Amino acid sequence: MNLVLPLRRGIIFIVSAPSGAGKTTISRAAVREIGGLTPSVSLTTRRPRNGETEGIDYQFVSEEEFQRRKEAGELAEWARVFDACYGTPRQPLEDAIREGRDMLLDIDVQGARALTARYPKDAVTIFVLPPSFEELEERLRGRGTESEQAIAGRLQRAREEFRAYPEYDYLIINADLADSLEQLETIVKAERSRVARLREEIAPWKN
């Protein structure tokens, strides 16, 4: 039996942003509203926050389990952020690329760099920023879930991550969720139509 491959390889859409810029809200909306996008569920050693669900928001694992998976080569990338480890399972990404399915990843700058190095032809990177640093600070304080010290740490990290946006393929200024989602959908549709992603010539035109 001949193996029938999809017309194109799957795309790994990577969304990064400073904490509080809204990347998680945009990513969740994109999975609901844009057809054919599957979320990648990261591993983390931190405790679940209010409203987070195991297997949907993250896979919550112990430090020991995280280290086991890392040493077994099961993670495409990993990083320690503040006091917790985060990582992206490798096999779901590679299955999606091979099968022509698109995945959406909500990860930090360090993780995005690792994945674009590992999958240079299949990764598309999008950086999200709030309209201003002042609004970012307001959003972080508005959460009401972290100490002043933790907020200060996130703001410092945000300033550092901001410098990375020129490394990305696309930039979205998240002033309005609906507008940001529309921009992301435009990016997804354009990338799906790129000739470079085709596996073979289009059948009706081969002769």
Secondary structure as GFF3:
##gff-version 3
##sequence-region A 1 207
A	DSSP	beta_strand	12	16	.	.	.	ID=ss1
A	DSSP	alpha_helix	23	33	.	.	.	ID=ss2
A	DSSP	beta_strand	37	39	.	.	.	ID=ss3
A	DSSP	beta_strand	43	44	.	.	.	ID=ss4
A	DSSP	beta_strand	59	60	.	.	.	ID=ss5
A	DSSP	alpha_helix	63	71	.	.	.	ID=ss6
A	DSSP	beta_strand	75	81	.	.	.	ID=ss7
A	DSSP	beta_strand	84	89	.	.	.	ID=ss8
A	DSSP	alpha_helix	90	99	.	.	.	ID=ss9
A	DSSP	beta_strand	102	106	.	.	.	ID=ss10
A	DSSP	alpha_helix	109	118	.	.	.	ID=ss11
A	DSSP	beta_strand	123	129	.	.	.	ID=ss12
A	DSSP	alpha_helix	133	143	.	.	.	ID=ss13
A	DSSP	alpha_helix	148	162	.	.	.	ID=ss14
A	DSSP	three_ten_helix	165	167	.	.	.	ID=ss15
A	DSSP	beta_strand	170	173	.	.	.	ID=ss16
A	DSSP	alpha_helix	177	192	.	.	.	ID=ss17
A	DSSP	three_ten_helix	195	197	.	.	.	ID=ss18
A	DSSP	three_ten_helix	203	205	.	.	.	ID=ss19
###
